[in-house]
Structures are given as structure tokens and as C-alpha cells.
């Protein structure tokens, strides 16, 4: 029998039956503690690899499994999103700071710094508005489903989109003069469109035509919402300065 260090209740397992705290022995070498933190944070126990494989090779299945209650084998949606999004914004801020996203008439100094600041500071905040907004667009087209279902779908879709964009955006500068880079971008964009349609078919059970029409309509609406929010954010920043 073990005694919970939080509420002093007795327990036979790793978790206290009264308060739920996990029994963790901190009186161990630092190496073991760090290893456990990494395991708990990034799911280095097979779940991370299984989640990534399912996310990209079986579009929509991760969402369907989560909504069906089959959650033990995969990384939780919010943890997955946070890990991928933080990595994405850090990478994109670095890419922008190197001037790889600039147009030809922009300066490598000031404009690159502005883009990097947008990627690291402003865009992550905007995405916390855009992600649930995308779920609202899904709700408009699949109104019989709960908003929670659409929110989970949105989280998984954005997680996949960040990875795809992380592969596409660094090629932006060279794609104008290098046809292999342009082909890679086109293939990745086509993959995303196919991915979205396949995900919607799997989760919402619609036909291929129905999923295609709705996917294009939702993307169009999402582009409008994104443009409006970015423009409003830019205007606010100008007024603040």
C-alpha cells in the first residue's frame, strides 16, 4: 500500500483513488526525471508515432476515433495541436527572419523583421480565433453535428495543415525560378485539398461530390475570414503605434 502525498489517502495503484494525483518519486537521478517528463509531454511511448501516422496516412480517422471514445492509443488533440503549432510558428519566424518569404520589392532588413514578428507574436493569437471560426463554418454545412465534433476536426486539420505549410513556405522564394520547387509546392497543395476532402468524407459520411463542394466552399469562406482578421489586426497595430 502507498500513501498519497497530496491527501494522505492509501492507494494500491499509481494514481490516488481520492484526489487522482499520480504517485511520482522525485528522489531519483535527474536523468530519469527528465526522461519521464519527455515521455509524459511528447508521448514517447508509441502514441506519438501512431498519431502522426494516422493523421497523415488516414485522413479523418484520428477525429473519428476520438469522437468514438477510442482515445487511449493516440495523443490528445489539444496536446498534438500545441506541440505542432508551437514548432510551426518558431520555424516560420526563423524562415521569415531569413527573408525567405519576402516579395522582390521588399527589403531583407525591415520587412523580414516585420514578417518574423507577425509569425511569432501575432499569427499564433489570431489562430486561436480562426480555429474555432473554421469549426463554425463546418457547423454551417454540417449543422446536425455537435460543435464539439467540428472543433476536434478543426484541431486535427490545422495540425496537419501546419506541417504541410512548414514544407511549402520555405520553398516560396525559390519556386519562382526553380520548377522542381514549384512542383513540390503544387503536389503539397493538392495533397492538402485531397486530405481535406477525404477527412470530411470519413468524419461526416458524405459523398465524394458533396465533400468536394463543401470543402471548397468552406476554404473560400475561411480565406475571407482570415483576410478580414489579418487586415483588422494590421489596422489595430498601426493605430497602436
Backbone as CSV, one residue per row, in Angstrom:
resi,resn,N_x,N_y,N_z,CA_x,CA_y,CA_z,C_x,C_y,C_z
1,UNK,0.836,-1.207,0.000,0.000,0.000,0.000,0.873,1.261,0.000
2,UNK,0.420,2.251,-0.770,1.131,3.516,-0.821,0.258,4.607,-0.199
3,UNK,0.912,5.652,0.259,0.182,6.778,0.826,0.328,7.979,-0.098
4,UNK,-0.820,8.557,-0.471,-0.814,9.717,-1.361,-0.182,10.904,-0.652
5,UNK,0.769,11.552,-1.307,1.465,12.685,-0.717,0.619,13.952,-0.743
6,UNK,-0.479,13.916,-1.514,-1.325,15.093,-1.624,-2.440,15.106,-0.584
7,UNK,-3.155,13.950,-0.404,-4.287,13.907,0.516,-4.132,12.851,1.611
8,UNK,-2.974,12.142,1.595,-2.657,11.139,2.619,-3.563,9.906,2.590
9,UNK,-4.302,9.720,1.491,-5.116,8.510,1.369,-4.235,7.342,0.948
10,UNK,-4.685,6.121,1.271,-3.922,4.937,0.875,-4.352,4.473,-0.505
11,UNK,-3.378,3.943,-1.252,-3.655,3.520,-2.625,-2.774,2.342,-2.978
12,UNK,-3.284,1.484,-3.858,-2.506,0.337,-4.326,-1.934,0.579,-5.718
13,UNK,-2.515,1.509,-6.445,-2.061,1.774,-7.809,-1.184,3.004,-7.898
14,UNK,-0.947,3.442,-9.138,-0.082,4.599,-9.377,-0.839,5.903,-9.172
15,UNK,-2.187,5.854,-9.210,-2.998,7.053,-9.053,-3.846,6.955,-7.788
16,UNK,-3.974,8.054,-7.072,-4.769,8.092,-5.850,-6.255,7.997,-6.205
17,UNK,-7.017,7.080,-5.589,-8.440,6.953,-5.900,-9.287,8.101,-5.378
18,UNK,-8.711,8.923,-4.485,-9.465,10.028,-3.891,-9.268,11.329,-4.663
19,UNK,-7.993,11.737,-4.818,-7.723,13.023,-5.489,-7.204,12.863,-6.911
20,UNK,-6.783,11.659,-7.284,-6.339,11.407,-8.649,-4.893,11.726,-8.927
21,UNK,-4.134,12.174,-7.947,-2.728,12.520,-8.181,-1.902,11.267,-8.457
22,UNK,-0.976,11.404,-9.402,-0.090,10.297,-9.744,1.042,10.197,-8.729
23,UNK,1.369,8.975,-8.360,2.455,8.736,-7.408,3.785,8.800,-8.149
24,UNK,4.495,9.907,-8.006,5.768,10.122,-8.685,6.865,10.285,-7.637
25,UNK,7.880,9.480,-7.748,9.017,9.560,-6.836,10.040,10.534,-7.406
26,UNK,10.163,11.700,-6.770,11.090,12.726,-7.250,12.512,12.525,-6.737
27,UNK,12.681,11.610,-5.801,14.005,11.353,-5.256,14.733,10.338,-6.137
28,UNK,14.997,10.778,-7.344,15.669,9.926,-8.321,16.697,10.741,-9.083
29,UNK,17.600,10.077,-9.822,18.574,10.825,-10.633,17.878,11.731,-11.634
30,UNK,18.510,12.873,-11.917,17.938,13.857,-12.826,17.645,13.263,-14.189
31,UNK,18.504,12.351,-14.657,18.322,11.744,-15.973,16.984,11.017,-16.068
32,UNK,16.623,10.290,-15.004,15.362,9.558,-15.014,14.170,10.508,-14.970
33,UNK,14.278,11.588,-14.210,13.191,12.550,-14.122,12.963,13.252,-15.456
34,UNK,14.053,13.648,-16.119,13.937,14.300,-17.423,13.315,13.358,-18.438
35,UNK,13.723,12.095,-18.408,13.168,11.109,-19.335,11.665,10.945,-19.138
36,UNK,11.235,10.959,-17.892,9.800,10.803,-17.621,9.025,12.033,-18.066
37,UNK,9.592,13.225,-17.853,8.930,14.453,-18.309,8.779,14.445,-19.823
38,UNK,9.833,14.068,-20.541,9.768,13.997,-22.002,8.717,12.998,-22.446
39,UNK,8.671,11.865,-21.776,7.697,10.828,-22.135,6.278,11.317,-21.930
40,UNK,6.028,11.975,-20.789,4.691,12.459,-20.490,4.286,13.586,-21.430
41,UNK,5.248,14.436,-21.796,4.926,15.600,-22.619,4.735,15.245,-24.077
42,UNK,5.630,14.435,-24.622,5.583,14.160,-26.046,5.105,12.755,-26.390
43,UNK,4.664,12.015,-25.376,4.119,10.677,-25.613,5.116,9.774,-26.319
44,UNK,6.369,9.762,-25.857,7.377,8.910,-26.467,7.169,7.474,-25.961
45,UNK,6.032,6.899,-26.300,5.700,5.547,-25.896,4.988,4.819,-27.020
46,UNK,5.133,5.333,-28.226,4.465,4.740,-29.375,3.258,5.533,-29.825
47,UNK,2.638,6.286,-28.913,1.446,7.039,-29.276,1.759,8.172,-30.250
48,UNK,2.895,8.844,-30.069,3.231,9.963,-30.943,3.384,9.494,-32.386
49,UNK,4.134,8.400,-32.584,4.330,7.878,-33.930,3.007,7.369,-34.506
50,UNK,2.214,6.666,-33.711,0.931,6.147,-34.167,-0.015,7.301,-34.538
51,UNK,0.020,8.360,-33.742,-0.832,9.525,-34.018,-0.424,10.203,-35.321
52,UNK,0.882,10.417,-35.501,1.371,11.073,-36.716,1.051,10.244,-37.958
53,UNK,1.259,8.939,-37.854,0.984,8.058,-38.997,-0.499,8.074,-39.356
54,UNK,-1.352,8.015,-38.350,-2.794,8.039,-38.590,-3.237,9.388,-39.134
55,UNK,-2.668,10.460,-38.595,-3.055,11.807,-39.009,-2.819,12.038,-40.489
56,UNK,-1.670,11.563,-41.008,-1.310,11.887,-42.391,-1.648,10.785,-43.402
57,UNK,-1.732,9.556,-42.960,-1.990,8.458,-43.898,-3.442,8.020,-43.924
58,UNK,-4.204,8.369,-42.897,-5.616,8.006,-42.842,-6.435,9.235,-42.461
59,UNK,-6.625,10.146,-43.399,-7.313,11.407,-43.107,-8.693,11.195,-42.480
60,UNK,-8.921,11.879,-41.382,-10.212,11.822,-40.711,-10.335,10.739,-39.665
61,UNK,-9.502,9.708,-39.732,-9.625,8.595,-38.797,-9.329,9.028,-37.368
62,UNK,-8.347,9.904,-37.191,-7.987,10.349,-35.848,-9.171,11.044,-35.183
63,UNK,-9.872,11.873,-35.948,-11.051,12.558,-35.411,-12.161,11.568,-35.094
64,UNK,-12.413,10.637,-36.021,-13.468,9.644,-35.808,-13.190,8.775,-34.595
65,UNK,-11.933,8.371,-34.415,-11.565,7.547,-33.270,-11.763,8.311,-31.964
66,UNK,-11.381,9.570,-31.954,-11.532,10.372,-30.737,-13.010,10.551,-30.392
67,UNK,-13.830,10.876,-31.376,-15.254,11.090,-31.129,-15.966,9.798,-30.751
68,UNK,-15.402,8.659,-31.180,-15.989,7.362,-30.833,-15.533,6.887,-29.453
69,UNK,-14.657,7.661,-28.812,-14.181,7.306,-27.484,-12.929,6.463,-27.462
70,UNK,-12.340,6.210,-28.632,-11.123,5.401,-28.715,-9.911,6.337,-28.663
71,UNK,-9.553,6.757,-27.461,-8.585,7.836,-27.293,-7.267,7.409,-26.671
72,UNK,-7.243,6.243,-26.075,-6.072,5.805,-25.316,-4.833,5.660,-26.198
73,UNK,-5.017,5.231,-27.439,-3.880,4.896,-28.298,-3.266,6.109,-28.986
74,UNK,-3.894,7.302,-28.846,-3.426,8.463,-29.596,-3.124,9.646,-28.676
75,UNK,-2.309,10.560,-29.176,-2.034,11.805,-28.466,-3.295,12.656,-28.438
76,UNK,-3.663,13.230,-27.300,-4.856,14.080,-27.223,-4.789,15.225,-28.236
77,UNK,-5.920,15.613,-28.832,-5.928,16.645,-29.880,-5.278,17.960,-29.473
78,UNK,-5.578,18.444,-28.279,-5.029,19.738,-27.861,-3.521,19.668,-27.681
79,UNK,-3.026,18.582,-27.094,-1.582,18.424,-26.919,-0.889,18.317,-28.276
80,UNK,-1.502,17.589,-29.195,-0.957,17.466,-30.551,-0.884,18.831,-31.216
81,UNK,-1.980,19.583,-31.115,-2.033,20.906,-31.749,-0.989,21.846,-31.156
82,UNK,-0.873,21.859,-29.838,0.073,22.762,-29.198,1.511,22.454,-29.609
83,UNK,1.862,21.175,-29.633,3.221,20.801,-29.998,3.531,21.180,-31.447
84,UNK,2.604,20.835,-32.372,2.836,21.126,-33.790,2.793,22.630,-34.053
85,UNK,1.831,23.336,-33.463,1.688,24.767,-33.736,2.877,25.562,-33.208
86,UNK,3.326,25.247,-32.002,4.488,25.959,-31.445,5.714,25.721,-32.323
87,UNK,5.927,24.467,-32.728,7.059,24.148,-33.609,6.929,24.881,-34.938
88,UNK,5.711,24.946,-35.464,5.466,25.600,-36.754,5.760,27.094,-36.676
89,UNK,5.243,27.764,-35.660,5.426,29.212,-35.572,6.886,29.578,-35.305
90,UNK,7.577,28.761,-34.534,9.008,29.010,-34.315,9.774,28.859,-35.623
91,UNK,9.474,27.790,-36.368,10.143,27.565,-37.649,9.836,28.681,-38.634
92,UNK,8.550,29.074,-38.725,8.163,30.111,-39.683,8.742,31.472,-39.319
93,UNK,8.876,31.749,-38.022,9.500,33.002,-37.618,10.958,33.039,-38.065
94,UNK,11.636,31.901,-37.943,13.035,31.836,-38.390,13.126,31.964,-39.901
95,UNK,12.243,31.275,-40.617,12.231,31.354,-42.084,11.986,32.785,-42.535
96,UNK,11.027,33.466,-41.886,10.731,34.853,-42.244,11.900,35.766,-41.939
97,UNK,12.572,35.525,-40.822,13.715,36.368,-40.451,14.865,36.247,-41.442
98,UNK,14.922,35.128,-42.154,15.963,34.933,-43.171,15.595,35.557,-44.513
99,UNK,14.394,36.150,-44.587,13.956,36.813,-45.810,13.444,35.869,-46.885
100,UNK,13.100,34.631,-46.504,12.670,33.640,-47.493,11.220,33.808,-47.927
101,UNK,10.471,34.655,-47.228,9.059,34.859,-47.576,8.807,36.231,-48.180
102,UNK,9.865,36.969,-48.470,9.722,38.329,-48.981,9.412,38.358,-50.473
103,UNK,8.647,39.373,-50.882,8.488,39.648,-52.301,9.744,40.361,-52.799
104,UNK,9.865,40.471,-54.099,11.099,41.049,-54.662,11.273,42.522,-54.320
105,UNK,10.179,43.253,-54.077,10.286,44.681,-53.786,10.396,44.971,-52.295
106,UNK,10.513,43.924,-51.471,10.626,44.117,-50.025,12.084,44.038,-49.595
107,UNK,12.391,44.734,-48.484,13.771,44.785,-48.010,14.063,43.626,-47.067
108,UNK,15.247,43.044,-47.176,15.618,41.923,-46.310,15.737,42.310,-44.842
109,UNK,15.885,43.582,-44.568,16.047,44.008,-43.189,14.735,44.241,-42.478
110,UNK,14.133,45.387,-42.737,12.929,45.797,-42.005,11.737,44.892,-42.284
111,UNK,11.476,44.586,-43.560,10.308,43.770,-43.905,10.426,42.342,-43.367
112,UNK,11.630,41.801,-43.402,11.839,40.455,-42.866,11.573,40.435,-41.358
113,UNK,11.999,41.486,-40.669,11.769,41.566,-39.221,10.284,41.673,-38.909
114,UNK,9.552,42.431,-39.733,8.109,42.579,-39.533,7.404,41.239,-39.742
115,UNK,7.801,40.529,-40.796,7.208,39.214,-41.046,7.509,38.230,-39.919
116,UNK,8.734,38.244,-39.440,9.118,37.343,-38.354,8.330,37.635,-37.090
117,UNK,8.111,38.916,-36.804,7.328,39.285,-35.618,5.874,38.846,-35.776
118,UNK,5.353,38.972,-36.982,3.973,38.539,-37.228,3.829,37.033,-37.019
119,UNK,4.808,36.279,-37.524,4.767,34.819,-37.399,4.904,34.356,-35.944
120,UNK,5.709,35.052,-35.175,5.984,34.599,-33.811,5.012,35.150,-32.781
121,UNK,4.492,36.357,-33.016,3.666,37.007,-31.994,2.180,37.095,-32.362
122,UNK,1.897,37.593,-33.543,0.512,37.919,-33.888,-0.259,36.732,-34.464
123,UNK,0.369,35.979,-35.363,-0.349,34.869,-36.000,-0.797,33.800,-35.006
124,UNK,0.025,33.390,-34.021,-0.472,32.402,-33.047,-1.726,32.857,-32.326
125,UNK,-1.802,34.157,-31.997,-3.001,34.670,-31.332,-4.195,34.666,-32.275
126,UNK,-3.966,35.020,-33.521,-5.055,35.017,-34.497,-5.610,33.613,-34.710
127,UNK,-4.738,32.608,-34.648,-5.173,31.244,-34.892,-6.105,30.740,-33.803
128,UNK,-5.994,31.286,-32.597,-6.917,30.898,-31.541,-8.327,31.413,-31.819
129,UNK,-8.436,32.389,-32.723,-9.748,32.855,-33.172,-10.156,32.123,-34.443
130,UNK,-9.201,31.924,-35.335,-9.501,31.310,-36.626,-9.858,29.834,-36.507
131,UNK,-9.233,29.132,-35.577,-9.505,27.699,-35.441,-10.966,27.435,-35.069
132,UNK,-11.511,28.086,-34.030,-12.949,27.895,-33.756,-13.843,28.489,-34.832
133,UNK,-13.345,29.513,-35.559,-14.129,30.073,-36.669,-14.279,29.050,-37.780
134,UNK,-13.229,28.293,-38.030,-13.307,27.223,-39.029,-14.332,26.179,-38.600
135,UNK,-14.363,25.881,-37.296,-15.354,24.935,-36.780,-16.774,25.460,-36.979
136,UNK,-16.963,26.775,-36.873,-18.280,27.368,-37.124,-18.689,27.216,-38.580
137,UNK,-17.729,27.357,-39.484,-18.023,27.145,-40.902,-18.442,25.703,-41.149
138,UNK,-17.775,24.767,-40.494,-18.170,23.370,-40.602,-19.584,23.165,-40.064
139,UNK,-19.894,23.832,-38.974,-21.224,23.731,-38.373,-22.296,24.214,-39.337
140,UNK,-21.981,25.239,-40.124,-22.948,25.770,-41.086,-23.271,24.758,-42.176
141,UNK,-22.306,23.915,-42.526,-22.515,22.936,-43.599,-22.934,21.574,-43.067
142,UNK,-22.574,21.286,-41.828,-22.966,20.017,-41.197,-23.647,20.350,-39.866
143,UNK,-24.809,21.014,-39.946,-25.450,21.582,-38.768,-26.017,20.535,-37.821
144,UNK,-26.187,19.304,-38.278,-26.733,18.265,-37.404,-25.702,17.745,-36.397
145,UNK,-24.437,17.961,-36.685,-23.382,17.503,-35.782,-23.118,18.552,-34.705
146,UNK,-22.646,18.087,-33.552,-22.320,18.993,-32.456,-21.116,19.869,-32.809
147,UNK,-21.108,21.073,-32.242,-19.979,21.972,-32.484,-18.679,21.367,-31.979
148,UNK,-18.737,20.608,-30.898,-17.541,19.948,-30.361,-16.903,19.039,-31.406
149,UNK,-17.728,18.309,-32.172,-17.208,17.441,-33.228,-16.425,18.252,-34.255
150,UNK,-16.984,19.386,-34.633,-16.321,20.246,-35.619,-15.025,20.832,-35.055
151,UNK,-15.025,21.120,-33.764,-13.832,21.693,-33.144,-12.686,20.686,-33.141
152,UNK,-12.984,19.433,-32.826,-11.950,18.397,-32.862,-11.451,18.202,-34.294
153,UNK,-12.367,18.191,-35.261,-11.973,18.080,-36.671,-11.055,19.239,-37.051
154,UNK,-11.411,20.445,-36.605,-10.618,21.639,-36.913,-9.224,21.554,-36.308
155,UNK,-9.128,21.060,-35.083,-7.828,20.920,-34.417,-6.929,19.955,-35.186
156,UNK,-7.468,18.812,-35.555,-6.677,17.832,-36.301,-6.301,18.352,-37.685
157,UNK,-7.242,19.008,-38.355,-6.960,19.526,-39.699,-5.884,20.600,-39.656
158,UNK,-5.975,21.506,-38.709,-4.966,22.563,-38.609,-3.599,21.992,-38.239
159,UNK,-3.586,20.953,-37.420,-2.313,20.317,-37.076,-1.631,19.774,-38.327
160,UNK,-2.412,19.108,-39.176,-1.861,18.586,-40.431,-1.468,19.723,-41.373
161,UNK,-2.295,20.771,-41.410,-2.018,21.902,-42.304,-0.726,22.610,-41.941
162,UNK,-0.427,22.727,-40.654,0.811,23.380,-40.233,2.035,22.628,-40.756
163,UNK,1.978,21.316,-40.692,3.107,20.519,-41.179,3.265,20.696,-42.687
164,UNK,2.148,20.671,-43.401,2.196,20.846,-44.859,2.716,22.236,-45.217
165,UNK,2.236,23.266,-44.519,2.710,24.625,-44.772,4.186,24.782,-44.425
166,UNK,4.626,24.082,-43.383,6.042,24.146,-42.997,6.938,23.597,-44.100
167,UNK,6.405,22.703,-44.919,7.154,22.171,-46.049,7.036,23.064,-47.280
168,UNK,5.906,23.775,-47.407,5.655,24.597,-48.588,6.308,25.970,-48.526
169,UNK,6.151,26.667,-47.406,6.546,28.070,-47.336,8.038,28.327,-47.532
170,UNK,8.943,27.480,-47.012,10.367,27.738,-47.262,10.747,27.670,-48.740
171,UNK,9.889,27.063,-49.560,10.158,26.966,-50.998,9.627,28.163,-51.767
172,UNK,8.985,29.106,-51.058,8.311,30.220,-51.713,9.269,31.046,-52.561
173,UNK,10.443,31.325,-52.035,11.387,32.193,-52.741,11.959,31.515,-53.979
174,UNK,12.293,30.236,-53.884,12.964,29.556,-54.995,11.978,28.998,-56.024
175,UNK,10.696,28.903,-55.661,9.734,28.303,-56.592,9.530,29.139,-57.845
176,UNK,9.804,30.459,-57.766,9.643,31.322,-58.936,10.692,31.032,-60.004
177,UNK,11.841,30.502,-59.597,12.922,30.250,-60.548,13.309,28.778,-60.647
178,UNK,12.708,27.936,-59.819,13.054,26.516,-59.814,11.789,25.683,-59.990
179,UNK,11.677,25.015,-61.129,10.458,24.233,-61.358,10.324,23.020,-60.438
180,UNK,11.411,22.374,-59.997,11.226,21.285,-59.021,10.580,21.771,-57.724
181,UNK,11.006,22.962,-57.249,10.419,23.508,-56.028,8.951,23.848,-56.243
182,UNK,8.637,24.369,-57.431,7.245,24.692,-57.750,6.387,23.434,-57.791
183,UNK,6.921,22.368,-58.378,6.185,21.099,-58.455,5.926,20.547,-57.052
184,UNK,6.930,20.646,-56.175,6.759,20.176,-54.798,5.641,20.955,-54.114
185,UNK,5.606,22.269,-54.316,4.554,23.083,-53.720,3.175,22.684,-54.248
186,UNK,3.082,22.462,-55.556,1.807,22.080,-56.156,1.345,20.727,-55.624
187,UNK,2.275,19.802,-55.518,1.938,18.464,-55.006,1.453,18.556,-53.554
188,UNK,2.135,19.350,-52.746,1.742,19.500,-51.345,0.379,20.174,-51.221
189,UNK,0.122,21.171,-52.063,-1.182,21.845,-52.028,-2.291,20.892,-52.471
190,UNK,-2.025,20.124,-53.529,-3.004,19.139,-53.995,-3.265,18.084,-52.920
191,UNK,-2.201,17.679,-52.237,-2.352,16.709,-51.149,-3.249,17.262,-50.050
192,UNK,-3.093,18.543,-49.720,-3.924,19.134,-48.681,-5.399,19.149,-49.087
193,UNK,-5.683,19.516,-50.345,-7.068,19.537,-50.807,-7.666,18.132,-50.754
194,UNK,-6.914,17.158,-51.256,-7.380,15.761,-51.205,-7.544,15.310,-49.763
195,UNK,-6.613,15.728,-48.913,-6.660,15.374,-47.492,-7.934,15.916,-46.852
196,UNK,-8.263,17.175,-47.120,-9.459,17.797,-46.554,-10.716,17.069,-46.995
197,UNK,-10.804,16.776,-48.292,-11.990,16.081,-48.822,-12.117,14.686,-48.216
198,UNK,-11.002,13.962,-48.155,-11.032,12.608,-47.594,-11.394,12.641,-46.114
199,UNK,-10.882,13.634,-45.387,-11.199,13.766,-43.962,-12.689,14.011,-43.756
200,UNK,-13.257,14.894,-44.572,-14.676,15.212,-44.437,-15.537,14.008,-44.788
201,UNK,-15.129,13.251,-45.780,-15.890,12.046,-46.123,-15.866,11.040,-44.977
202,UNK,-14.704,10.896,-44.363,-14.559,9.900,-43.293,-15.339,10.306,-42.042
203,UNK,-15.240,11.576,-41.661,-15.856,12.029,-40.412,-17.353,12.261,-40.559
204,UNK,-17.750,12.863,-41.686,-19.147,13.271,-41.841,-19.971,12.325,-42.711
205,UNK,-19.318,11.346,-43.321,-20.046,10.345,-44.071,-20.731,10.864,-45.313
206,UNK,-20.202,11.932,-45.925,-20.798,12.496,-47.121,-20.210,11.870,-48.380
207,UNK,-20.810,12.153,-49.516,-20.316,11.621,-50.783,-19.062,12.373,-51.217
208,UNK,-18.375,11.835,-52.221,-17.172,12.492,-52.724,-17.513,13.866,-53.297
209,UNK,-18.597,13.951,-54.069,-19.008,15.230,-54.640,-19.426,16.202,-53.540
210,UNK,-20.209,15.714,-52.597,-20.653,16.575,-51.505,-19.493,17.090,-50.681
211,UNK,-18.524,16.235,-50.406,-17.354,16.647,-49.639,-16.524,17.660,-50.416
212,UNK,-16.397,17.461,-51.722,-15.607,18.373,-52.554,-16.229,19.760,-52.593
213,UNK,-17.541,19.824,-52.839,-18.228,21.115,-52.914,-18.149,21.844,-51.576
214,UNK,-18.409,21.117,-50.501,-18.380,21.738,-49.174,-16.968,22.158,-48.784
215,UNK,-15.987,21.336,-49.135,-14.603,21.670,-48.802,-14.174,22.966,-49.488
216,UNK,-14.490,23.093,-50.766,-14.109,24.311,-51.497,-14.854,25.525,-50.969
217,UNK,-16.134,25.357,-50.636,-16.909,26.474,-50.090,-16.377,26.896,-48.728
218,UNK,-16.052,25.927,-47.891,-15.518,26.227,-46.557,-14.148,26.897,-46.665
219,UNK,-13.293,26.418,-47.562,-11.986,27.045,-47.747,-12.115,28.481,-48.232
220,UNK,-13.059,28.715,-49.137,-13.285,30.075,-49.636,-13.744,30.987,-48.510
221,UNK,-14.703,30.511,-47.724,-15.167,31.306,-46.592,-14.072,31.525,-45.562
222,UNK,-13.250,30.519,-45.358,-12.160,30.621,-44.384,-11.111,31.631,-44.843
223,UNK,-10.851,31.670,-46.132,-9.904,32.644,-46.673,-10.417,34.072,-46.454
224,UNK,-11.728,34.269,-46.618,-12.311,35.594,-46.394,-12.184,35.987,-44.923
225,UNK,-12.551,35.074,-44.020,-12.460,35.355,-42.590,-11.013,35.641,-42.189
226,UNK,-10.080,34.840,-42.713,-8.661,35.032,-42.396,-8.167,36.395,-42.873
227,UNK,-8.529,36.760,-44.097,-8.101,38.051,-44.649,-8.648,39.212,-43.825
228,UNK,-9.921,39.119,-43.435,-10.544,40.182,-42.641,-9.854,40.322,-41.288
229,UNK,-9.574,39.199,-40.626,-8.931,39.253,-39.317,-7.501,39.791,-39.402
230,UNK,-6.762,39.353,-40.426,-5.386,39.838,-40.579,-5.379,41.325,-40.877
231,UNK,-6.310,41.767,-41.729,-6.394,43.195,-42.057,-6.787,44.006,-40.825
232,UNK,-7.735,43.482,-40.047,-8.152,44.179,-38.830,-7.001,44.236,-37.829
233,UNK,-6.234,43.156,-37.739,-5.087,43.133,-36.831,-4.024,44.132,-37.280
234,UNK,-3.786,44.227,-38.588,-2.803,45.175,-39.109,-3.226,46.610,-38.823
235,UNK,-4.535,46.897,-39.009,-5.046,48.242,-38.747,-4.909,48.582,-37.274
236,UNK,-5.175,47.600,-36.422,-5.058,47.829,-34.976,-3.607,48.107,-34.590
237,UNK,-2.681,47.369,-35.203,-1.263,47.576,-34.903,-0.806,48.960,-35.330
238,UNK,-1.307,49.427,-36.479,-0.953,50.766,-36.960,-1.483,51.840,-36.018
239,UNK,-2.741,51.650,-35.570,-3.327,52.618,-34.658,-2.608,52.631,-33.312
240,UNK,-2.172,51.448,-32.877,-1.459,51.351,-31.595,-0.109,52.051,-31.648
241,UNK,0.573,51.904,-32.821,1.883,52.539,-32.978,1.739,54.056,-33.093
